Each structure stands twice: as C-alpha cells, then as structure tokens.
Amino acid sequence: MRFGYGLSRLLGSVYGNGNVVFLPPDGTCVLSPVRNRVLLIDLVNHSSSVLPFESRKEIRLLTPSRDGRLLLVLDVDGRALLVNLQRRVVLHRFNFKKKIRAISFSPDDRFIAAGVGKKVEVWRTPGRRHQIAPLSLLRGYGGLQDDVTCLAWGPDSRHLVAGSKDATARVFFVNDTGEDAAFVPTTLAGHRDGLCGCFVSESGDEVYTVARDGGVFAWEWVPDEERKPSLLPPPLPEPKKRRSEGRREGDDFSLSGGEEESDDGGSEGGAGSGQESQEEEEEQHRRPDFGELRTPAFGKWRLVSKHFLRPGGSCNITSASFHAKRSLLVLGFSSGVFGLYEMPDCTAIHTLSVGQAGIGTCDVSTTGDWLAFGCARLGQLLVWEWQSETYVLKQQGHGYGLNCAAFGATGSVCATGGDDSKVKLWSTTSGFCFVTFTEHEAPVTAVRFTPNASAVVSASLDGTVRAHDLVRYKNFRTLVTPQPAQLTSLALDGSGEVVVAGAMDPFEVYVWSLQTGRLLDVLAGHEAPLSELCFSPSQGVLASASWDGTVKLWDVFKSECIETLEMPADVLAVTFRPDGRQLCCACLNGTLQLWGTDGGDLQGIIEGRRDIAGGRRAHDMVTAANSNHGKYFTSVDYTADGTCVVAAGQSKFVCIYECSQQILVKKFQKNTS
C-alpha cells in the first residue's frame, strides 16, 4: 500500500482572513487566504487548489507582483514568504519584526513598499538569479504620526503615496540612483478619520484618499510653470565613447587607423565599450526627471472635491480598491453593502448588499469587469460581474467550527456539519460547496451517507436526525427522540434502512426505521454520554463507545447486549475492520485498543501518545516532554485491506499504524500553525 499522500483540496472553508486578490496578469484566478494557507480559485475552469506552502500564523496580506511571477505572503506577526507562483515554491523567508498593514509591488516590479509601523520601507525585488540576500532595503520614509494602513504607487514607479491612521497621506519619491532629487514629501490632510485606502490615477496627476468615516477626497497636481525652469538642475553629461587601444596578440590588423572606424559611430571590435556605454545609457535613463517631480518646488497638490458616502445610513468603509485604467473605485461598507463609483466625480454606478456583515476585503480584476469581496465573519467569498449583474462565484464556508465530515461511496462528494447548524455538500474535484441544508436548529454533531449515496443523514444537538435527498436536495425525513435529548453520534446499517443515534443525556441509543420514520427501539446500559456508533460490515452488530470506558456490542434486531469490552480510559472513537472480525477503539489516554469480535479478546495495544505529541509553543508553561498528556485520537478508521489503521485527533499529525505488529508506518503533518 502506498502512503505518498499530499494535500490537494481544502473543504469546509473558502475564505478565512486577510485580503482577497486577483492574480495578474489575466485576472481569471483569485487568491484567497484560509487561516495559514492560500487557496487558488480558477474562475474559468471552476476549480480550486491549495498552494503547497503555509505560513506560521494566520495570513493577513497577499500581494502578487504585476507580472504574476512572485507572491508575497505576510502573517499577523510580520513574517513574510516570497513565493514563485509558477513553480509554487518558497524562495525566501523574511521577518519584518513588526505587524504589516499594507504592502505593494511597484508597477515595474522593481520595488516592494511595506508599511512597517509609522514608517514606509522600500525594498528591492529579488531578481531571477540566486542571491544570498534576495530582499535588500533601499530606504525608509517617515513623517507619519501613526501606523501606515494603505499604500499606492504612481504609474512611474517613483512616486509613492502612504495613508495612515492619523488621517493624513504623504507623497514620497523613490530614488534608487543614490542622487539627491531635492524632493520634499507632501502631506495631504483634511480627513477626520484614519485612511483605509489611497490610490493614484493612471496619469499620476490625481490622488484619491478614502477614510473609514466615508470621506473620499480627490487631489490634483497643479504644476508651477514659472518656477519649474529655474529650479531644474543642469542636464547630465552624455556618456563618452571609449576607443579601444592597443593590439592583441595574434591579430594581423592594426587599430592605429581608427579614424575611419570612428566616423560611423564605433567599430565592430569594441564589444566591451559598447556594453559599458549601454550600461551608462541605462543608468542615465533611470535617473529622475526633475521636471516631473510632485514636489512643492514645482507645484502643489490641490483638493478638488470631497465626497461623503454612507449608503443605508450609519456605516463605515471597511475596504477599498481602485482600477486605474477605468477609474473605478470599489468600496466595501460595514453594513454588508458595496458600491462602485467612477472617479474623479465619484459617480455611483452600482450598489448592492451582499450580506449582513461587513465586507473586510475587495479587489478589482485586471480588466475591471469582476469584483471580488470577502467577509471573514461569515466565511464568504463573492466574485461579481457588475456589467451583467451576475455572480461569477458565490461560496460560503461554515461560520464557526467544523464538527464532522463524511465521504460518499464514490468519494466525489463530501458532507460536513458545523456549529452554525448547517450541513454542506462539497465536490472533491472542484473544492466548491454546491448544496447547503439549514433545517437544523443547533450544532450538527454527525453526518453519514447511505450505502447507495442517495441520501445524507445528519444528527444534531437539537435532538433530531434529518435525512436529505441528494436528487431533489430536500429534507424528506425527520427522526425525533421520544424525549428531548442532545444527539452526539450517528450510524447506518449496511442496507441503509436502520438509523441509530447516541445521546449525551440520557445515555441511550435510539433506533429508527429510515423508510417509515418510526422509532423501533431504545438501547440503554451506558453510564456516560455516547461518543461513537458503528455497525459491523459483515454482521448486524452495533458497537457503541462511551465516556464510561466501555464499548458495548449490540444485536439490534434482538435488542440485547452481546458483550461489553472494558477499556483503560474513556472511549472516543470506534470502528470495525472491513471483514468485521476486529474492532479498533481510540481512548482518552492516547492508545488504540485492538479487540477481536469473535471471542472478545484483546489482540493488541498501540501507544500513540508519543507519536502525536508536538513541540513547545513560545508561551507554553509545560515542557515539550510533557506536552503529550493532552493529546489523543478522536477519529480512527481501517484501510481498505484492513492491514493498517489511520488515526487523527487533538494533534497536528495523522498517523498510520500496522495492526499486526502495532508499529507506526507513516505520519503526516496537517499544518504548522
């Protein structure tokens, strides 16, 4: 059996935190952060995949380069990953040592600007060749009185606008030639609240600043034509052409008569001089054009217009994005409404409510036709085409924790249940949710498919078991307990006609007929809440695991307990081998108990506590040697051939054990967060 498994899909969530961005240059893919991983969604082929890397903590910012070659991933602590998107490998890891709220590539992808606290740091983008220090700091810019919240580059990749919490924005000049450009930063003030967005027009002559209180200001650059010629520095001297001198050994011709060759602008033999002159020309081209600097010496920034946008009453702006070529401004509000405006007049084009929670992030595609929105509170991701007013993508994960999951017989459909009282069906090929059932009124604790995968059955803390048809996607059967009880476990027999559910209190097992919906029997005998139920694949025997440290084998059709197996600790999970002759139980002490079902004898014990123990976190009061006391398995299952058992639980590891020798065969790490 092969164990070379790798992560391919992420089900249960499509957006968790951070910002959602379109992937340049075509803009047909969306990058969505889900905790400490990045989800790549292809909007054309309608599929999703997980990039094979992860950050140490939850992701806050995603910033792709303009050519789509590089991706910067920053977590909440300021640690950055520089990723090659074409090969999907991490090139460099870097720590800014402070929380980063804004970061952006320049339009020519030569620089990276990052808001580090109250300063703006500009870094050189790594090249295509191997470097010892891929990220090198060019310069830091100050003058802001609070943390930097937004950044915007000018089209020339020289002017940089930074917005801050102090309700101001400053215009900087990025000079990588080492020469003094005589540039004085300009402060754009007038807002009454912190800025959440600042943008530069395609021409570079307009700057738009957006504040959280709904204020949108338009600034225009007004040059001073009278003062500009007198303040311009003298032009740089032209590079001199170097003439090759001397004679190489073995040459049959002389270079003394170089006048004829110099008349036509150089000789063919001057390859070195041509390269040097080309470098000098490139250096001269990179030098700033002082006549186009947005500095007070050459003009001033003038406030053209003020707009205060609060659709639907009292709400704040929570996110903003801008498309420079089409002058489109997208604003997301705390009321769940987004607005599309045309600048500089701030003309409202489109306004729509997409939910009841605030829109935490928004972005515009490369063509300006699609708008992407993310809501962290609802776990919702939307892509809207504003011209046709249709959804390109509308996905929502579970609002709270995920409690249970189950796969269908073919493996193409996965069902999940969460604390938000919803049951969702996910496609394993695309990674998208295609059906959501909302009939439950309390958290869902267990889900199971019928053997023919024609229905999905779910149990909830509201005391009901609901069966949903996978053809019409309707709730066709609701099974209720005779007295109010919180159901915690669920199982179906091999025919799919008998449904059993275990309760938390009272400690009983309820048996129903799925066809008629009638309660058939109530099995009592446990002294603690039931944690797991499982039917034998070969016989009509039901195994019930409980927190009382026992596993009971029941003959459901005779309504009697066949045998009781005593365990050393509370039992959390139980499963039968495919042939039904062995039973595996996961206990609270971190062990896996292997029992024979024919004679009720203990056949083996697997000590898994040390295998699932992790390291020590920064603020843990317990050493790494003692950190395994709270680790145990909560889910266990056999492989198809029955030779190995797969176990996972309160740990970041998934372990595969060989049953006959009770040894660890393979161990996978789910995440590094």
NORVEN-V706221 format. One record per residue. N is the residue number from 1. PHI is phi in degrees with one decimal (NA if undefined). OMEGA is omega in radians with two decimals (none if undefined). D_LAST is the distance of its C-alpha to the last C-alpha in Angstrom with 1 decimal. Layout:
{{N,PHI,OMEGA,D_LAST} {N,PHI,OMEGA,D_LAST}}
This chain:
{{1,NA,-3.11,29.6} {2,-94.4,-3.12,26.9} {3,-126.4,3.13,23.3} {4,-85.9,-3.09,22.1} {5,-83.4,3.08,19.7} {6,-144.2,-3.11,17.4} {7,-72.5,-3.14,15.5} {8,-123.2,-3.11,18.2} {9,-133.2,3.08,17.8} {10,-125.8,-3.07,15.6} {11,-107.4,3.12,17.7} {12,104.0,-3.13,17.7} {13,-156.3,3.09,16.5} {14,-117.8,3.11,17.8} {15,-155.9,-3.12,16.7} {16,-119.3,-3.04,14.1} {17,-165.0,3.12,14.4} {18,84.8,-3.08,15.7} {19,-108.8,3.08,18.8} {20,-99.7,-3.09,20.4} {21,-133.3,2.97,22.5} {22,-80.5,-3.10,25.1} {23,-89.7,3.08,25.0} {24,-72.8,0.08,28.1} {25,-91.1,-3.07,30.8} {26,-83.5,3.10,31.9} {27,75.5,3.12,29.5} {28,-93.8,3.13,29.4} {29,-121.6,-3.13,25.6} {30,-122.3,3.04,23.0} {31,-101.4,-3.09,19.4} {32,-126.1,3.09,17.3} {33,-80.5,3.07,13.7} {34,-125.2,-3.05,11.8} {35,58.0,-3.09,8.7} {36,-108.2,3.10,6.7} {37,-122.6,-3.12,9.5} {38,-117.3,3.13,13.2} {39,-101.1,3.11,16.0} {40,-101.9,-3.08,19.4} {41,-112.2,3.09,22.3} {42,-92.6,-3.08,25.8} {43,-78.1,-3.14,28.3} {44,-84.1,-3.14,31.3} {45,-88.7,3.09,30.4} {46,54.8,3.13,28.5} {47,-148.5,-3.14,25.5} {48,-141.2,3.10,21.7} {49,-149.2,-3.13,19.3} {50,-105.2,3.10,15.6} {51,-68.9,-2.98,15.4} {52,-79.8,3.03,14.2} {53,-154.9,-3.14,11.5} {54,-152.8,3.10,8.1} {55,-89.8,-3.09,7.1} {56,-75.5,3.12,5.0} {57,-135.6,-3.08,5.3} {58,-62.2,-3.08,7.7} {59,-79.7,3.09,10.5} {60,-107.1,-3.04,13.8} {61,-135.1,2.98,16.3} {62,-123.5,-3.13,17.4} {63,-139.0,3.05,20.6} {64,-86.3,3.05,22.5} {65,-71.9,-3.05,25.6} {66,-68.3,3.10,29.0} {67,-91.2,3.12,29.8} {68,74.0,-3.10,26.5} {69,-88.5,-3.07,25.9} {70,-118.6,3.08,22.9} {71,-140.0,3.06,19.8} {72,-103.3,3.14,18.0} {73,-118.5,-3.12,14.4} {74,-120.1,3.10,13.6} {75,-96.8,-3.04,10.7} {76,-71.0,-3.14,11.9} {77,-96.5,3.13,12.4} {78,93.9,3.07,14.6} {79,-86.2,-3.01,12.8} {80,-117.6,3.00,14.3} {81,-118.9,3.05,14.3} {82,-101.7,-2.96,17.9} {83,-117.1,2.96,18.1} {84,-87.9,-3.05,21.4} {85,-71.9,-3.13,21.6} {86,-69.4,3.13,24.6} {87,-101.1,3.10,23.1} {88,58.6,3.11,19.4} {89,-128.3,3.11,18.4} {90,-84.8,-3.14,16.6} {91,-86.9,-3.03,19.6} {92,-157.2,3.04,18.4} {93,-117.8,-3.03,15.6} {94,-142.9,3.14,16.8} {95,-119.7,3.08,16.2} {96,-76.5,3.07,18.6} {97,68.9,3.05,18.1} {98,-147.4,3.11,18.6} {99,-73.4,-3.11,17.4} {100,-104.0,3.12,18.7} {101,-106.2,-3.13,20.4} {102,-153.4,3.10,22.4} {103,-155.2,-3.05,22.5} {104,-159.1,2.98,25.0} {105,-82.3,3.04,26.7} {106,-73.9,-3.12,30.5} {107,-58.6,3.10,32.8} {108,-93.1,3.08,33.8} {109,61.8,3.11,30.2} {110,-90.9,-3.07,31.4} {111,-131.6,3.03,29.5} {112,-127.7,3.11,26.2} {113,-102.6,-3.12,26.6} {114,-133.1,3.06,23.8} {115,-87.7,-3.09,24.4} {116,-104.9,-3.08,23.2} {117,66.8,3.12,24.4} {118,-90.5,-3.09,28.1} {119,-111.8,3.03,28.5} {120,-115.8,3.13,28.3} {121,-106.5,3.12,27.4} {122,-112.0,-3.09,28.6} {123,-115.7,3.06,27.3} {124,-81.2,3.13,28.9} {125,-72.5,3.12,27.2} {126,-61.7,3.11,26.8} {127,-85.4,-3.11,29.6} {128,-82.4,-3.12,29.9} {129,-93.7,-3.14,30.7} {130,-69.5,-3.13,28.6} {131,-133.3,3.11,28.3} {132,-70.2,3.09,27.2} {133,-120.8,-3.06,25.9} {134,-61.6,-3.14,25.1} {135,-103.9,3.11,24.5} {136,-122.3,-3.09,27.5} {137,-75.9,3.08,28.3} {138,-86.3,-3.10,31.6} {139,-169.4,3.03,32.2} {140,-113.7,-3.11,31.0} {141,-123.3,-3.13,32.8} {142,-123.9,3.13,33.3} {143,106.7,3.11,35.7} {144,-89.6,-3.04,33.4} {145,-96.0,3.13,33.3} {146,-148.1,-3.05,29.9} {147,-63.8,3.09,26.5} {148,-76.7,-3.09,26.7} {149,-112.9,-3.10,25.6} {150,-154.5,-3.14,27.0} {151,-137.3,3.10,28.4} {152,-150.4,3.10,31.1} {153,-93.3,2.97,32.8} {154,-78.0,-3.12,36.5} {155,-65.0,3.14,37.8} {156,-87.4,-3.13,39.1} {157,61.1,3.11,35.7} {158,-118.1,3.13,37.4} {159,-91.0,-3.09,37.4} {160,-132.8,3.12,34.1} {161,-110.4,-3.13,33.9} {162,-124.3,3.08,31.3} {163,-104.5,-3.02,31.1} {164,-135.6,3.05,30.1} {165,-69.9,-3.14,29.8} {166,-79.7,3.07,33.2} {167,68.4,3.09,34.8} {168,-129.9,3.05,35.9} {169,-132.2,3.13,35.2} {170,-124.5,3.14,36.3} {171,-103.1,-3.14,37.5} {172,-112.2,3.08,36.8} {173,-122.7,-3.13,38.2} {174,-96.7,-3.09,36.2} {175,-121.4,-3.11,38.6} {176,-101.6,-3.13,37.5} {177,-89.3,-3.13,41.0} {178,82.1,-3.14,41.3} {179,-96.6,3.14,44.4} {180,-80.8,-3.11,45.1} {181,-88.5,3.13,45.1} {182,54.6,-3.10,46.6} {183,-98.1,3.10,44.0} {184,-110.0,-3.14,43.7} {185,-61.3,-3.12,40.6} {186,-109.8,3.11,41.6} {187,-103.6,3.09,40.1} {188,-103.2,-3.06,40.2} {189,-119.6,3.12,40.6} {190,141.7,3.12,41.7} {191,-75.4,3.13,38.8} {192,-108.3,3.14,38.4} {193,-144.5,-3.12,34.6} {194,-63.6,-3.11,31.5} {195,-84.4,3.05,31.1} {196,-117.7,3.11,28.5} {197,-169.3,3.01,30.0} {198,-142.6,-3.00,32.5} {199,-141.9,3.14,34.0} {200,-119.9,-3.13,36.7} {201,-70.2,-3.11,39.3} {202,-67.1,3.12,40.2} {203,-80.1,-3.10,43.2} {204,85.6,-3.10,41.4} {205,-94.7,3.11,44.1} {206,-124.0,3.08,42.3} {207,-128.2,3.13,39.2} {208,-117.9,3.12,37.8} {209,-118.3,-3.08,35.8} {210,-123.5,3.13,34.1} {211,-107.2,-3.08,33.5} {212,-69.9,-3.13,31.7} {213,-80.3,3.13,35.0} {214,100.9,-3.13,36.2} {215,-81.5,3.07,38.2} {216,-122.8,-3.10,38.4} {217,-109.3,3.09,40.6} {218,-112.4,-3.13,42.1} {219,-115.6,-3.12,43.2} {220,-127.9,3.12,45.7} {221,-85.1,-3.14,46.6} {222,-115.4,-3.12,50.4} {223,-75.0,3.08,51.7} {224,-101.9,-3.05,54.7} {225,-69.3,-3.10,57.0} {226,-76.9,-3.07,59.6} {227,-89.1,-3.03,57.4} {228,-63.2,-3.07,55.3} {229,-63.1,-3.09,58.0} {230,-74.3,-3.10,58.9} {231,-98.1,-3.14,55.4} {232,-71.9,3.08,54.4} {233,-72.6,3.12,54.3} {234,-62.7,-3.12,56.7} {235,-64.4,3.12,55.5} {236,-71.3,3.13,53.9} {237,-66.3,3.13,56.3} {238,-72.7,-3.14,56.3} {239,-68.5,-3.14,55.1} {240,-80.5,3.09,58.0} {241,-83.8,-3.11,58.6} {242,-91.4,-3.13,58.8} {243,-100.1,3.14,61.7} {244,-69.4,-3.14,61.4} {245,-124.0,3.10,63.9} {246,87.7,-3.10,65.2} {247,-138.8,3.14,65.8} {248,-83.5,3.11,63.7} {249,-67.4,3.12,65.2} {250,89.3,3.12,66.6} {251,-83.5,3.14,67.0} {252,-94.2,-3.10,70.4} {253,-119.3,-3.10,70.3} {254,-106.9,3.10,70.5} {255,-98.7,-3.10,68.3} {256,-69.1,3.12,71.1} {257,-86.2,-3.06,72.2} {258,-84.5,-3.11,69.0} {259,-67.2,-3.11,70.7} {260,-66.1,-3.12,71.0} {261,-75.7,-3.10,67.3} {262,-78.6,-3.14,66.2} {263,-67.9,-3.09,68.2} {264,-94.7,3.01,65.8} {265,95.3,3.08,62.7} {266,130.5,-3.12,61.7} {267,-105.6,3.12,62.3} {268,-72.1,-3.10,60.3} {269,-79.0,-3.11,60.0} {270,-87.7,-3.12,58.0} {271,-69.0,-3.13,54.5} {272,-67.6,3.14,53.0} {273,-68.0,3.10,54.7} {274,-64.8,3.13,53.5} {275,-67.7,3.13,49.9} {276,-65.7,3.12,50.2} {277,-65.4,3.10,52.0} {278,-66.3,3.09,49.3} {279,-63.2,3.12,46.6} {280,-66.0,3.10,48.8} {281,-65.7,3.09,49.2} {282,-65.4,3.11,45.4} {283,-64.4,3.11,45.1} {284,-67.7,3.12,47.8} {285,-68.3,-3.13,46.1} {286,-78.7,-3.14,42.9} {287,-68.1,-3.03,44.8} {288,-69.0,2.99,44.7} {289,-86.7,-3.03,47.5} {290,-63.9,-3.14,48.5} {291,-73.2,-3.12,50.5} {292,-108.1,3.12,47.4} {293,-73.6,3.07,45.4} {294,-90.6,-3.11,44.5} {295,-119.6,-3.12,45.7} {296,-57.7,3.13,48.2} {297,-70.2,-3.07,50.7} {298,-113.3,-3.13,51.1} {299,164.3,-3.11,50.5} {300,-153.7,3.04,48.5} {301,-92.2,-3.08,45.8} {302,-113.7,3.08,47.6} {303,-75.7,-3.05,46.1} {304,-88.2,-3.05,47.5} {305,-152.1,3.06,46.3} {306,-126.3,3.10,44.2} {307,-135.7,3.11,42.8} {308,-119.9,-3.01,41.1} {309,-113.7,3.05,39.3} {310,-145.6,-3.12,38.4} {311,-68.5,3.11,38.9} {312,83.5,3.09,39.4} {313,105.2,-3.04,40.0} {314,-78.6,3.10,37.7} {315,-155.5,-3.13,34.4} {316,-113.1,3.06,32.3} {317,-82.8,-3.11,30.9} {318,-107.8,3.12,27.1} {319,-156.2,-3.12,26.7} {320,-152.5,3.09,29.1} {321,-150.1,-3.02,29.7} {322,-143.6,3.04,32.8} {323,-111.5,-2.97,34.5} {324,-70.7,-3.06,36.9} {325,-67.4,-3.11,39.2} {326,-103.7,3.12,40.1} {327,53.4,3.13,39.7} {328,-107.4,3.12,37.5} {329,-112.5,3.13,35.5} {330,-112.4,-3.13,32.9} {331,-124.7,3.03,31.9} {332,-109.1,-3.03,29.6} {333,-111.4,-3.13,30.7} {334,-70.5,3.12,29.3} {335,-86.9,-3.10,31.7} {336,88.6,-3.14,30.1} {337,-103.8,3.01,32.9} {338,-120.7,-3.13,32.7} {339,-131.1,3.09,35.6} {340,-114.3,-3.03,36.8} {341,-129.7,3.08,39.3} {342,-102.0,-3.11,41.5} {343,-97.4,0.16,41.8} {344,-91.0,-3.09,43.7} {345,-81.2,-3.13,45.6} {346,57.3,3.12,42.6} {347,-80.9,-3.11,44.3} {348,-72.2,3.10,42.4} {349,-100.1,-3.02,42.0} {350,-154.2,3.06,39.8} {351,-140.6,-3.07,38.1} {352,-150.7,3.05,36.2} {353,-97.7,-3.10,34.2} {354,-111.6,3.14,31.1} {355,176.0,-3.14,29.8} {356,-97.7,-3.13,30.0} {357,-106.7,-3.10,26.9} {358,-67.6,3.10,26.5} {359,-87.7,-3.04,25.6} {360,-83.3,-3.12,22.6} {361,-151.9,3.08,22.9} {362,-151.2,3.14,25.7} {363,-156.1,3.14,26.9} {364,-114.8,3.14,30.1} {365,-69.6,-3.10,30.5} {366,-62.4,3.13,32.4} {367,-82.5,-3.13,35.6} {368,84.3,-3.11,35.3} {369,-91.6,-3.06,35.9} {370,-111.7,3.10,32.4} {371,-122.6,-3.14,30.4} {372,-111.0,-3.13,26.7} {373,-134.0,3.10,25.3} {374,-135.1,3.11,22.1} {375,-123.6,-3.07,21.9} {376,-70.9,-3.10,18.6} {377,-66.1,3.14,20.4} {378,-97.6,-3.05,21.8} {379,64.9,-2.98,19.2} {380,-107.8,3.09,22.2} {381,-130.6,-3.09,22.8} {382,-129.3,2.97,26.4} {383,-126.9,-3.00,28.4} {384,-118.1,3.01,32.0} {385,-95.7,-2.94,35.1} {386,-76.2,-3.13,37.2} {387,-73.4,3.10,40.5} {388,-92.8,3.13,40.7} {389,56.9,3.12,38.8} {390,-134.1,3.09,36.7} {391,-85.2,2.97,33.1} {392,-83.4,3.11,31.7} {393,-150.6,3.07,28.4} {394,-142.8,-3.09,27.6} {395,-131.4,3.11,24.5} {396,-144.9,3.09,22.8} {397,-86.6,3.09,20.0} {398,-71.9,-3.08,19.9} {399,-69.0,-3.12,20.2} {400,-128.0,-3.06,18.3} {401,-69.7,3.09,16.5} {402,-97.6,-3.04,17.3} {403,-98.5,-3.01,19.5} {404,-152.1,3.12,21.1} {405,-154.7,3.12,21.7} {406,-154.1,3.12,24.5} {407,-106.9,3.07,25.9} {408,-73.5,-3.09,29.6} {409,-64.8,-3.13,32.1} {410,-85.6,-3.12,31.8} {411,80.5,-3.13,28.0} {412,-89.2,-3.11,28.4} {413,-128.5,3.09,27.5} {414,-124.5,3.11,24.6} {415,-107.9,3.14,25.1} {416,-130.2,3.06,22.5} {417,-130.0,-3.05,23.1} {418,-135.7,3.12,21.4} {419,-71.0,3.12,22.1} {420,-85.4,3.08,23.9} {421,67.0,-3.12,26.7} {422,-118.3,3.00,26.4} {423,-115.5,-3.09,26.6} {424,-119.2,3.07,25.5} {425,-109.6,-3.06,26.6} {426,-120.1,3.03,24.6} {427,-87.1,-3.12,26.0} {428,-75.8,3.12,24.1} {429,-82.7,-3.13,25.9} {430,-100.9,-3.10,25.2} {431,81.4,-3.10,22.0} {432,-106.7,3.05,23.9} {433,-86.7,-3.11,25.1} {434,-117.0,3.09,28.9} {435,-146.6,3.06,29.9} {436,-132.0,3.09,28.9} {437,-104.8,-3.04,30.8} {438,-121.2,-3.07,31.1} {439,-77.0,-3.12,33.8} {440,-70.3,-3.13,31.9} {441,-113.7,3.14,32.0} {442,-148.4,-3.13,29.3} {443,-54.4,3.12,25.8} {444,-85.6,-3.05,26.0} {445,-108.4,-3.10,25.2} {446,-156.5,3.05,26.3} {447,-135.3,3.11,27.4} {448,-145.7,3.01,29.6} {449,-95.0,2.98,31.6} {450,-70.7,-3.10,35.3} {451,-55.4,3.12,36.3} {452,-89.0,3.08,37.9} {453,57.2,3.10,34.9} {454,-94.1,-3.13,37.3} {455,-152.0,3.05,35.7} {456,-122.3,-3.09,32.4} {457,-115.3,-3.09,32.7} {458,-133.8,3.08,30.4} {459,-115.9,-3.05,30.6} {460,-139.5,3.07,29.8} {461,-73.3,3.07,30.1} {462,-79.9,3.08,33.1} {463,85.8,-3.13,35.1} {464,-123.3,2.98,35.7} {465,-117.3,-3.07,35.0} {466,-117.1,3.09,35.3} {467,-109.2,-3.09,36.1} {468,-118.0,3.11,35.6} {469,-77.8,-3.12,37.6} {470,-89.5,3.06,35.8} {471,-99.3,3.12,39.0} {472,-97.1,-3.14,39.9} {473,56.3,3.12,36.5} {474,-132.0,3.06,38.2} {475,-81.0,-3.05,37.9} {476,-98.2,3.13,41.0} {477,-149.5,3.07,40.7} {478,-126.4,-3.11,39.6} {479,-105.3,-3.03,39.9} {480,-121.7,3.10,40.3} {481,-76.9,3.14,40.6} {482,-64.3,3.06,44.0} {483,-133.8,-3.08,42.5} {484,-56.0,-3.12,39.4} {485,-152.0,3.09,36.4} {486,-95.8,-3.07,32.6} {487,-86.5,-3.06,31.7} {488,-122.1,-3.08,28.6} {489,-145.7,-3.03,29.2} {490,-154.3,3.10,31.2} {491,-156.9,3.08,33.0} {492,-127.1,3.11,35.7} {493,-77.1,-3.06,38.4} {494,-64.5,3.12,39.2} {495,-86.6,-3.11,41.6} {496,79.5,-3.12,39.5} {497,-95.0,-3.09,42.3} {498,-108.9,3.13,41.1} {499,-118.0,3.10,38.1} {500,-123.4,3.14,36.9} {501,-141.8,3.11,34.5} {502,-104.9,-3.05,33.6} {503,-108.7,3.06,33.6} {504,-82.3,3.08,32.0} {505,-162.0,0.09,35.3} {506,-73.4,-3.04,37.9} {507,-84.8,-3.05,36.7} {508,-130.1,3.08,38.4} {509,-113.3,-3.11,38.0} {510,-103.5,-3.09,39.6} {511,-118.5,3.13,41.2} {512,-124.4,2.94,42.2} {513,-99.6,-3.10,43.9} {514,-69.5,-3.09,42.0} {515,-73.1,-3.11,45.3} {516,-100.9,-3.08,47.2} {517,77.8,-3.08,44.5} {518,-92.0,3.07,46.5} {519,-73.8,-3.08,45.1} {520,-91.4,-3.04,46.4} {521,-161.6,3.04,45.5} {522,-128.1,-3.10,43.5} {523,-101.2,-3.14,42.3} {524,-118.4,3.14,42.1} {525,155.5,3.12,41.5} {526,-79.7,-3.09,38.0} {527,-115.6,3.14,37.6} {528,-153.4,3.14,34.0} {529,-57.3,3.13,31.8} {530,-86.1,-3.07,31.2} {531,-105.7,-3.07,27.8} {532,-156.7,3.05,28.6} {533,-130.4,-3.12,31.6} {534,-154.8,3.07,32.5} {535,-92.7,3.05,35.8} {536,-73.0,-3.12,37.2} {537,-72.1,-3.07,37.6} {538,-104.6,-3.10,41.1} {539,-128.4,3.11,42.6} {540,-84.3,-3.09,42.7} {541,-109.1,3.12,40.8} {542,-108.9,3.07,38.0} {543,-106.2,3.12,35.5} {544,-119.7,3.12,34.1} {545,-104.7,-3.06,31.4} {546,-138.8,3.08,31.4} {547,-73.5,3.10,30.0} {548,-81.0,3.09,33.4} {549,83.5,3.14,32.5} {550,-131.5,2.98,34.7} {551,-124.3,-3.11,34.7} {552,-107.0,3.07,37.9} {553,-102.2,-3.04,39.5} {554,-117.6,2.88,41.6} {555,-95.2,-3.00,44.4} {556,-63.9,-3.05,43.9} {557,-74.8,3.07,47.2} {558,-100.5,3.11,49.1} {559,57.5,3.13,46.9} {560,-141.0,3.11,46.8} {561,-87.3,-3.11,44.3} {562,-80.2,-3.06,44.8} {563,-156.4,3.10,42.8} {564,-122.2,-3.13,40.3} {565,-103.8,-3.13,37.8} {566,-88.7,-3.13,36.7} {567,-112.3,-3.12,33.2} {568,-74.1,-3.11,32.0} {569,-154.9,3.10,29.5} {570,-59.5,-3.12,28.4} {571,-94.4,-3.07,27.9} {572,-109.8,-3.12,24.9} {573,-154.0,3.14,25.5} {574,-149.6,3.11,28.5} {575,-156.0,3.10,29.6} {576,-97.1,2.99,32.7} {577,-70.8,-3.09,33.2} {578,-54.1,3.10,34.7} {579,-86.9,3.09,38.1} {580,76.8,-3.07,37.8} {581,-100.8,3.11,39.0} {582,-142.1,-3.09,35.8} {583,-127.8,3.10,33.3} {584,-114.6,-3.11,29.8} {585,-122.4,3.06,28.4} {586,-100.2,-3.06,25.0} {587,-111.2,-3.08,25.6} {588,-69.4,3.13,23.9} {589,-83.6,3.08,24.4} {590,85.7,-3.13,22.0} {591,-106.8,3.01,25.0} {592,-114.7,-3.10,26.3} {593,-99.7,3.12,30.0} {594,-106.2,-3.07,32.2} {595,-122.4,3.02,35.5} {596,-83.9,-3.09,38.5} {597,-84.5,-3.12,39.9} {598,-74.1,-3.11,43.5} {599,-109.0,-3.13,44.2} {600,68.3,-3.12,41.3} {601,-102.6,3.11,40.5} {602,-80.9,-3.07,37.3} {603,-102.3,3.12,36.6} {604,176.9,3.09,33.5} {605,-131.0,3.11,30.5} {606,-107.0,3.09,27.1} {607,-85.4,-3.06,25.2} {608,-107.8,-3.07,21.5} {609,-64.8,-3.13,20.1} {610,-72.5,-3.13,19.6} {611,-73.9,-3.11,18.1} {612,-98.6,3.13,15.2} {613,-73.9,3.11,14.6} {614,-100.7,3.13,11.6} {615,-89.6,-3.12,11.8} {616,-113.9,3.11,12.3} {617,-79.9,-3.01,10.4} {618,-64.0,-3.05,12.4} {619,-109.2,3.12,14.3} {620,-73.1,3.08,14.8} {621,-93.9,-3.11,18.5} {622,-114.3,-3.14,18.4} {623,-71.7,-3.14,18.5} {624,-66.5,3.13,16.5} {625,-68.8,-3.12,19.7} {626,-106.6,-3.09,19.9} {627,-79.4,-3.08,16.3} {628,-89.0,-3.09,17.3} {629,-71.4,3.13,19.8} {630,-98.9,-3.11,17.8} {631,-105.1,3.13,16.4} {632,-160.9,3.14,18.6} {633,-91.9,3.08,19.1} {634,-117.5,3.12,19.9} {635,-144.2,-3.08,20.8} {636,-148.8,3.12,23.0} {637,-160.3,3.10,25.3} {638,-87.9,2.98,27.7} {639,-74.3,-3.05,28.0} {640,-63.8,3.14,31.0} {641,-86.7,3.09,33.2} {642,78.1,-3.12,32.3} {643,-87.1,-3.10,31.7} {644,-128.3,3.10,28.0} {645,-128.8,-3.14,25.7} {646,-107.8,-3.08,22.1} {647,-134.3,3.10,20.0} {648,-150.8,-3.13,16.6} {649,177.3,-3.07,15.6} {650,-78.1,-3.13,13.8} {651,-162.7,3.09,11.4} {652,-89.6,-3.10,8.8} {653,-111.7,2.96,12.1} {654,-116.0,-3.01,15.1} {655,-111.4,3.06,18.3} {656,-119.7,-3.10,21.7} {657,-116.1,3.00,24.7} {658,-88.4,-2.94,28.4} {659,-74.5,-3.04,30.5} {660,-68.6,-3.13,33.8} {661,-105.3,3.12,32.5} {662,54.4,3.14,29.4} {663,-120.4,3.12,27.2} {664,-80.1,-3.14,23.7} {665,-96.0,-3.08,24.1} {666,-151.8,3.10,20.7} {667,-137.6,3.14,17.1} {668,-109.1,3.06,14.3} {669,-102.3,-3.08,10.5} {670,-70.9,-3.14,9.2} {671,-158.4,3.12,5.7} {672,-112.1,-3.09,3.8} {673,-69.8,none,0.0}}
